[in-house]
Amino acid sequence: MSLFLALAIGGSGCAQPAPILDPNKTPYPRASLHDFSNLVPAPAGAKGFLTTKGEHFYWADGSRAKFWGINVANTSLQESDADIEAMVKNFRAAGFNLVRLHHFDERGGIIDLDAPDSRQFVAARLKKLDFWIAKARENGLYVYLDLLDYRRFKEGDGVANAEAIGRSAKPYAAFDPKLIELQKEYARKLMREHVNSYTGLAYADDPAIVMLEIYDENGLFMRRGLWRSMPEPYATNFKRLWNEWLRSKYPTTSALRAAWTDGSGKSALFARENLENGTVELPAMTWTPNQVSAADRPYSLLARRNDGARFAYDVHRRYFREMKAYLRNDLGVRIPLCVTGRYDDLPDLSSQAAELDFIGCNFYYDHPYWGGGLPQWKLPSYFHNKNPLSDVAETSMAAATGLARVKGKPFVVREWNYCWPNQGRGAGMLEAAAFAAFHDVDAMILFVYETSKTARVGYFNVRSDPARWGMAAIGAQIYLGGLIAPARHKVVVPYGTVDTFTYTKYHNPLYALGWTTRIENDFFEGQTYIADRGTDLIVPPGRSSVGRYAGAPALLYGGVLTKDLSGKSAAQPDFLSSYRLNLRRNNVPVLRYDGLLFDALQAPATPAASVLPLSAVRAISSRPIGVNESANAAHGFVDDAQKRLVFGSLHRDEVLGAALDALRRFGGVPNDPSKVARNAFYSDTRQIFRDAANGRLILNAPQVQALGGNLSGVKGIAGGLGVKNARNGAIVAVSLDGLPLVRSRRYVIKMVTDARNLDEIVVRDPRFIRSPNGQWMLTQFGKGPVSTSGKNTAPPLQIFLAGKPQLSVAMTGGSWEMVVDGDSRRFYCDTPGVKWTFGAPPQSGALWKTVSASGHFQDLQSKREKN
């Protein structure tokens, strides 16, 4: 694939320097024709140390801090100094103001693997880390560091059975005293004793280093499947900790048996288990007991798992406190601290929120997966290739990150990617930037920038992927430039003790509220949750009967009615007692609705599980919801005095619609039920429209307008970015001068589609060949070159801005970019032989320009068309 740059300088007669965007032509292609380094003031560290205040990061001078970051890992950190400097400058030009350096404690990293222990550093490799930090600092990029990534502990460290615990010592590092001692020593050597040979600063004293991760994807919840199969002596020690914890909660075996007895009289404790002699077995920690081994299944009953979650929560908190105290008090580390564990596991998140400074999570769309029993990270691998913009489930961005977010804590998506070979990943990049800005996320750190000199697209490698790297700088402008306004409303999902520690799957369809507004979790103890003034709507998770709610408008409903951690059930949710209402579950009639929960013509997919007596409802509310023909029963009601929608029960798939109704009634958020029914959502700012039914994203803000996903038949935005003959991909226009696009004199318009290795082999998984939604199979990565599969086509794609023709490109696939700077215009297209022109398509074929086949940059001078 040859890439071409055409520079059309209106009347100037001189060419401007042109960056190389072709991954086949340079090891470090630029992300854009435009240099976005204005987003990255240099040097880093000028505003003092990063701090946390409430739910966000701030500098010492009181100004807000946000980060658009890039991950660099492992051997990519050990490139030549010249290459490191080139990468850092490239990052700055792409608008990245943070780099996360990680996986440097494993093979090829700073630990001397030839030493008898894992406590020695390789000076030359540590100096490379110094150079990265110094060059990042010089170029305005802040640094995020990890402590425990993939370190392999050794017998020489004094670690028992070191070979058996594997890389990272997961999860042993969170509870074994010797491993914790070694982690502290490593932190001391890295953060305090070592002095950067270029800056003259210990890492702990460098304000350009802004975040520190104690461990990466580790902990008892992350490795819950190992609880009952640990090697010795860890198995014995862990079981001892478990029994000691149980004895601290229950005075006798009899008390434990009573606590683990459910409503049917069945106890999770076996007769042979005895608390006094420490023989209570560890739980099989799972959300799917039917899928664990036959040997472990008896230990997977809910009450045992629930206490397992409480136990792990306490172990985590003790470990976090110990590490944080050491880092703060002994080493003088001042920057925010986190760990990363299971970010879909609420006890894990709760333990982090209780002790650490911010929450870190990952988001990967269409992450590769492997067949059962087959080795991971070897071919074949599988992917679903679903358009990310058509997904609203737990795998989608807003739902996944909403579940991971905790009220009152800064939120960092410290690894994210829309993975190759998914063909919608370019539009996914646009989605990520837009919703990160909308949700006011504190840092977005793209994973990963690999430095293999082979120009090859990979699962995660963005460096040589025009679909992802081509949108990275645009994403920086959207996110750091604040081109998408933050959500106007905030929904809080409060988890009480029973909600948090009932160890069943935590995802709920209500987290799709993130497509409309901001949603986050909070944790509380006791019977009552009182929201703060920043909460616009309370929506309980529906995981228990326990909880009363005050301080903000609310959607209250009965879901699962578990009343304690033994699994016993209540007759109805606690909040109904304040209304003196009683549920009726027998002979539930057919209900008719009039616009709340369902429109008059809609029929619920699932009949109501319970009803309330209509006469009692009318005594307290003028607006019942869902009434039967006999007029003696109601599904719920409106409490306007306390700003609540109240239901005795809701199916989990109905909660989203009910919450949107509550936002409309009490918060003035427009809500079109017909659109919601097909998973089409407007943001509460009205700047984002995400239409999952059509797999499409539209951004319409003063300084950014964009169209992504399935673009067939799309005409664009009235009075703004218009298109004709578009098919698939992402088209975006961003203002560069702070003015609205329709008045801007400096702007970028860009399109990306897909990219592939010419010799990759992707086929439909034969097992799903007849299924339109079946998975795909990657059997060969290929070595490149990279191709965006651009082809000549008619009729041409046409681009308009405020009704004025901007560009015509006779191409499907491929990628292109146009930069306008006053009277100067630059155009780039990656497909030789394609016809194009500024403005409208010419009537004569001879007037078309043609993308050069030479692969060289060429200067084309023409006077700007008068449109």
Secondary structure, DSSP 8 states (H G I E B T S, - for coil): ---EEEEEETTT----------TTT-SS--S-SS--GGGS-SSTTTT---EEETTEEE-TTS-EE-EEEEEEEGGGGGS-HHHHHHHHHHHHHTT--EEEEE-TTSTTSSB-TTSSSS--B-HHHHHHHHHHHHHHHHTT-EEEEEEESS----GGGT-TTGGGG-GGGTTGGGT-HHHHHHHHHHHIIIIII-B-TTT--BGGG-TTEEEEEEESS-STTTTGGGTTS--TTHHHHHHHHHHHHHHHH-SSHHHHHHHTB-TTS-BSS-TT--TTTT--------S-GGGS-TTTGGG--HHHHHHHHHHHHHHHHHHHHHHHHIIIIIT---S-EE----TT-HHHHHHHHHHSS-EEEEEEES--B--TTS-TTSSSEEE----GGG--STTSHHHHHHHH-BTTS-EEEEEEEE-TT-TTHHHHHHHHHHHHHHTT-SEEEE------SS----SS--TT-TTTHHHHHHHHHHHHTT-S---S-EEEEEE-HHHHHS-S----GGGGGGGTSEEEEEE--SSEEE--TT-SEE---SS-S--EEESS-EEE-----B-STT--B-SS-GGGGGGT---B-SS---EE-SSSSS-TT---SS--S-BEEHHHHHHH-S-EEEEETTSSEEEEEEETTTTEEEES---GGGHHHHHHHHHHHHH-----HHHHHTTEEE-TTSSEEEETTTTEEEEEETTEEEEEEE-TT--B-TTSEEEES--EEEEEEEESSSS-TTT-SEEEEEEE---EETT-EEEE-GGGTT-TT--EEEEE-----EE---EEEEEEEEEEETTEEEEEEEEESS-EEEEEETTEEEEEESSTT-EEEESS--SSGGG-EE--SS-SEEE--------
